[in-house]
Amino acid sequence: MKIGVAIRLIVNLALSHLVLCAFPAWGQESGTEVGSVAQQKLNPLAYSIYLPATLSLGFGAGPRRDTQPTLSLQPRIPLRLTEDWRVISRSNVSIIHVPGPEETTGLGDIDVSLFLTPTKTAKWVWGAGPIVQFPTATDTALGTEKWSAGPTAALLYVDGPWVNGILVSHLWSFAGRGSREDVSLTQVEVEFSYTFSNDWYIQTSPTFSHDWNAPSGERWVIPIGVDVGRTFTIGSQGITVQIGAYYNVKKPTGAPEWVLNTQLSWLY
């Protein structure tokens, strides 16, 4: 797939989510919940529409130690079920470039998570539900060619300037191309963040992953790093800008050593 076509696909997906933002359908309430813009951005279960665009640059990828860019949209859309319960939808749509002798660029697999969470929360917030991954990759090097699903859950502690928590998911493949390796992937995202009174915030939010079907020594991705960001409010529109860097202490062969992330996000 040519990069122009891939970018048009991700733009169309973004516009679709913006339409959802403009019209509070399916029981969705307009406006954002009480809390700072930073809290709503940093809390993955916050009851506000959140649309981040992230450009990641991976350094030291592949045998030639190339730079690997990835453009991701990870929209979060809340839906009210009843007065006591709501569902938070989180998606991940990425345009990926794989460098090397057979370099390719295109759409990766898309995954969608649904978290059932109580409407009334205090300092502790929890949610749980399914995660589904769709084999939407436009090239065999960009995805698994498998349909996968499994459980996901999150537990967070939100108190004043602090948003801390953990989000866990596991994917098993249940259909797809038989010649490809089955999927059995565990991911654990750990977050610690602090928001300052001047609208700046700092966080560490690494995602650890374990591929149960990979060869021994190739299963873990263990990053460490930090992000710094700032929030802005224009009318009722919340905007955040963020930059961060992570080093992969443990990684499979060919994966980047360093990843630099830049992000621009909108809250509705």
C-alpha positions, 0 to 999 in steps of 0.5 A: 500500500502506498503511504498516501492511500494509508494516510487517507485511510487514517484521516477518514477514520479520524473524521468518523470519530470526529462525527461521533464527537459532534453528535452525542449518540448512543446515550453519550452525554455531551461535555466532559466530566469533572476534573482537569484536562490533564486528568481526563487525558491521563485517565484511560477510563475518563468519561470524555471523548479523547482523540490523540495522534501520536508519531513514534520514531523507533531508532536502531530497528532491524539489521541496519539499525534503521529508523522506524516511524509509526503514526497512531490514532487511539480514540477513546469514546464513552457510552452511557448504558444506564445511570449506574454503568457506562462503557469506555471504547478505546481503539488503536489504528496505526500506519506503520513503516517497516524499514529494511531490504523489503521495506513497506508502509501501510495500515496495521492491525486494528484493535478495539477494547471495551471497558464496562465501568461504574458511573459513580467512582471515588479515588479508585476507578476500575473497568473490564471487558473484551479486547478484539484485534482485526486483521486489517494490515495491508502487508504481511509484515505489518500484522498477524493475519489473525482474528484475535480476542481476549479479556482486558481490565484496568484499575486506577487510583485518581487523587488530586494531581496523581493518576496511577494505575495498571491496564492488562490485556491478553489476546488469543487468535481464533481464526485467520491464515493457517500458515501464520503463527497463532497469537498469544500476547499479554500486555501490561501498561503501568502508569504513574503521572503527576500534574503540576499547578501550571498545567504541565504534567509528567508521567511514565507509561510503559507497555510491557508485552510478552509473546507466549509463542515467540522463541525463548529470549524473543518474548519480552518487550520491557521499556523504561522512559518518561513523558512530559506534556502540557494542557491547554483549554480553548473555550470548552476544548481541551488540548494537550501536547506531549513528548517522551522517550523510552528505552527497550531494556529487553526486546526481540531481535530487530525491534527498536532500541529507543522510541521517541513519541510526540503526541497532540490530543484533543478532549471533548 
